[in-house]
Amino acid sequence: MRYLFAPERESFAEFIAGGESWTVRQGGPMALWDAIERALVAWQDNGSPGIETVRLRVTDRSHLYWIDSSPLLRWEHRLA
């Protein structure tokens, strides 16, 4: 079993091995695994760009990450 937690969002994803596949159970107001899956598909659809394509903007309010080739490949980590 594997877990992914986002305590600031009070959400989790639990991964349960079942032979050669996994079952995912999610809880909380944010569907963590769904967000990860969307980002993975967007990354693959854009040709799986390398780490050198990631841009970062740091402010006193957040860290913003993005890849120029796709508006879907954008993440923001808001600071408390």
C-alpha positions as CSV (number, residue, x, y, z in Angstrom):
1,M,0.0,0.0,0.0
2,R,1.1,3.5,-0.8
3,Y,-0.3,6.9,0.3
4,L,-0.2,10.4,-0.9
5,F,-1.3,13.2,1.5
6,A,-2.0,16.9,1.0
7,P,-2.6,18.0,4.6
8,E,-3.2,21.6,3.6
9,R,-6.1,20.4,1.4
10,E,-7.2,17.7,3.8
11,S,-7.0,15.2,0.9
12,F,-5.4,11.8,0.3
13,A,-4.9,9.0,-2.3
14,E,-4.3,5.4,-1.2
15,F,-2.8,3.0,-3.7
16,I,-3.5,-0.7,-3.1
17,A,-1.5,-3.3,-5.1
18,G,-3.6,-6.1,-6.7
19,G,-1.4,-8.4,-8.7
20,E,-0.1,-6.5,-11.7
21,S,-2.5,-3.5,-11.2
22,W,-3.3,-0.9,-8.5
23,T,-6.6,0.3,-7.1
24,V,-6.8,4.0,-6.1
25,R,-9.0,5.3,-3.3
26,Q,-9.3,9.0,-2.8
27,G,-10.7,11.2,-0.1
28,G,-11.1,14.8,0.9
29,P,-12.2,17.9,-1.1
30,M,-9.5,17.5,-3.8
31,A,-9.1,14.3,-5.9
32,L,-5.3,14.1,-5.8
33,W,-4.9,11.2,-8.1
34,D,-7.2,12.7,-10.7
35,A,-5.0,15.9,-10.7
36,I,-1.8,13.8,-11.1
37,E,-3.3,11.8,-13.9
38,R,-4.4,15.0,-15.8
39,A,-0.9,16.4,-15.4
40,L,0.7,13.1,-16.6
41,V,-1.5,12.9,-19.7
42,A,-0.9,16.6,-20.5
43,W,2.9,16.0,-20.1
44,Q,2.8,13.0,-22.4
45,D,0.6,14.8,-25.0
46,N,3.3,17.5,-25.1
47,G,6.0,15.0,-26.0
48,S,7.2,14.4,-22.4
49,P,9.3,17.5,-22.2
50,G,12.5,17.4,-20.1
51,I,13.2,19.1,-16.8
52,E,15.1,21.8,-18.6
53,T,11.8,23.1,-20.0
54,V,10.3,23.9,-16.6
55,R,10.1,27.6,-15.6
56,L,9.7,28.9,-12.1
57,R,8.6,32.2,-10.7
58,V,9.0,32.7,-6.9
59,T,7.1,35.5,-5.1
60,D,6.3,36.0,-1.4
61,R,2.9,34.5,-2.0
62,S,3.6,31.5,-4.2
63,H,5.9,29.4,-6.4
64,L,4.6,29.0,-9.9
65,Y,5.9,26.3,-12.2
66,W,5.1,26.0,-15.9
67,I,6.2,24.5,-19.2
68,D,5.8,27.0,-22.1
69,S,4.5,24.5,-24.6
70,S,1.2,23.8,-22.8
71,P,-1.1,25.9,-20.6
72,L,-2.2,22.6,-18.9
73,L,1.4,22.1,-17.6
74,R,1.2,24.8,-14.9
75,W,1.3,24.3,-11.1
76,E,1.1,26.8,-8.3
77,H,2.1,26.2,-4.8
78,R,0.6,29.0,-2.6
79,L,2.5,29.8,0.5
80,A,0.7,30.1,3.8
